[in-house]
Amino acid sequence: MTDEEAGAEGRGGAGDPAAVPAAPAGPVALGVVRTPTGHAGVDAELARLADADGLTADGHVAVYEDVHRGLREALTALDAPPVPGPYENRS
């Protein structure tokens, strides 16, 4: 082996795996199917989960927390007593 060949190997020659830079792996959608629930508020929150598909893992937290907050609000609204209409308060 000549000095030139030895130098080429150390600099990322044709047989060197370091010669081909690895492309950074980007986010990949998981392809999770979201089945509609029939409740518009819940379905909107579940659809919002798709926003995490294009984010890296550290970006998922904000989306998940936002969706969790929205789902908690929807559940809390189910427990709230109905608001009386204008003519339901008879004396």
Secondary structure by P-SEA (a helix, b strand, c coil): ccaaaaaaaaacccccccccccccccccccbbbbbbcccaaaaaaaaaccccccccccaaaaaaaaaaaaaaaaaaaaacccccccccccc
